[in-house]
Each structure stands twice: as C-alpha cells, then as structure tokens.
C-alpha cells in the first residue's frame, strides 16, 4: 500500500490523498455480529477462525482492519461529493457476518453500503440502492452472504469459476469465467453483466472492487487479461456509472502479482482512469 501511495503522489497529483478515520464498532455492526467484532478487537477469536483469515492476530491487525473499513466509508462519502473516490486498500469481500477468510477481516464494502443507506435515510428520508460490482478474480462470497435477501443492494461478481472460494455463495448476479479467459471474452462477459444489472436494478451508488488479479501476471488469478484488457475493464465500469450519473467509490481488492511492481502498476492504472472520470464529474459541476 505504501508503494501505491508513493506512486500516486508522484505521478497523479490530482489524486488527493488523506487518512480516514477508523470505523466504529457501531458502524462495523451494520454488517457484522457484535460477537465477531469483539473477538477481533480483543484477540479472543478462535485460532482456527484466525487461520481461515490467513494471518496472525495482533492489535495492529485489528486496527488496520478497522481503518480499511473507515477508508471505504470515506470514499463513499467523497463519491457523493466528487463523483469518483477510492480506498487505496479495501475490497475485503470474503468476510461474512460472523467470520473472515481469504485475508479479509471485515467487509468494508458491506459496512459502507449499509452506512450510506442509513445516512441517506436520515438526511433525506429517501432510500438508497447500492450496486456492488466485484471484479476481483475471486467470488465475493462474503458480500453475497451478507446481502442475501436484501433487495436494496445488488451484488455482481465476475470471477474465476474454478478459483477460491471453492464453496461459493449466490450473488444477485454471478458470472463464472474459465481458466485462461482473455481480454475479448472477459470484456464481453462484463458487458453482458452490466446490461443485466441495468435491467434489474437502479443504483444510486456503485461500489467497485477493482481487483488487479485477473491480470495474466497474477500468481493466483488464473485468467489472462493484458494491461490493455484491465484498463478497458476499468474504463467500462467508470463509463457505465458516469453515463448514468451514479457516484462511484472503488477499492483495490486482490492483487498477487509475481512481481509486486506489476500489482502496483495495475492499481496506478486504475487510478489513472478514475482521474479522467473525476475530471468529467468536475466539468458537470461548473
């Protein structure tokens, strides 16, 4: 994350970097059980459950997880103001209400979506529908389970069919991709998914998980998107939201490049596309 932050500061001066407040226990409880939150915060979590998350418990780990959620909350608030905003971490979509998994402790997108809905209800007494567009190569099983049966949030996951998690949850729209899927087939699948999203749902906010792990250089991805393919993917999502004047907040989600520089480059490229659409939003406001 520090490498990404340094690259953004050096190469994209229009990206305004800040430090978000950590999510409160009450905010986390919008998507997680009080017992699970407490077990993470005080370290009483069952060691077996901690192993499923994938790294050891520490006070710093718990604080980092809380702050990552806070950053996506801040990104959503900023998106309503500026059109586009981001968390340079986040995208922890394997975390469900009562447990984590796959390097995910709390589900930042789920907490942020529920909080934005609550804030909208308080400020305008109007409902807010949220589309969660998850393009990490791994299915967003935690998000799917949290929002199961909730018609106000649409979960869309475009992911590797044979990749983790091996027991998948049902999203509102799941698109399974075969190993080795390349640019053309991927982008065609994405186009169809966005068309179906539009037919079935009218979001007032998009939360986009812009995982870099579909890239052909990713150790865990098993797909074959080129640099151009990843950029086209990002551009299509940003364009879809902008054309409908829907604010978009995005998080980095997964990336496991054989070279860490490739993962960072993919993330910088996503921000480069985001800046272009941020400019368009600013032009609308003039």
Order of alpha helices (4+ residues) and beta strands (2+ residues): alpha-alpha-alpha-alpha-alpha-beta-alpha-beta-alpha-beta-beta-alpha-beta-alpha-beta-alpha
